[in-house]
Amino acid sequence: MKFEELETQLLKLTPIEKAEAIQILTQALSSSSHGITKTPGVCGGEACIAKTRIPVWLLVESRQQGISEAQLLDDYPHISAADLVNAWAYADAHPEEIADAIEKNMIRVVRPSV
């Protein structure tokens, strides 16, 4: 089934059926990804894609610079689309944390410690 066909079918659903579809999709995304974790000593304790050293702020910064999700998935083949969904959700829920991490990283790049 093509996405356009799926979209047409989804729009025809009743509100209750749409809610059930959302629950199914949420469960599928949750079970196929490992979420976001913070581990002391790993990437400075920053929020990362679980079981990786890929910080959420790095993905957000990349997206802000115009890098597409497809390119991110190509650049990081060991993460999934569900991992990106989790990263965007985490960033939306913690905007100050992510902005601070991006800023902190810029300072390190501009003024590396001696």
Secondary structure, DSSP 4 states (H G I P E B T S, - for coil): --HHHHHHHHHHS-HHHHHHHHHHHHHHHHHH---EEE-TTSGGG-EEETTS--BHHHHHHHHHTT--HHHHHHHSTTS-HHHHHHHHHHHHH-HHHHHHHHHHHHHHHHS---
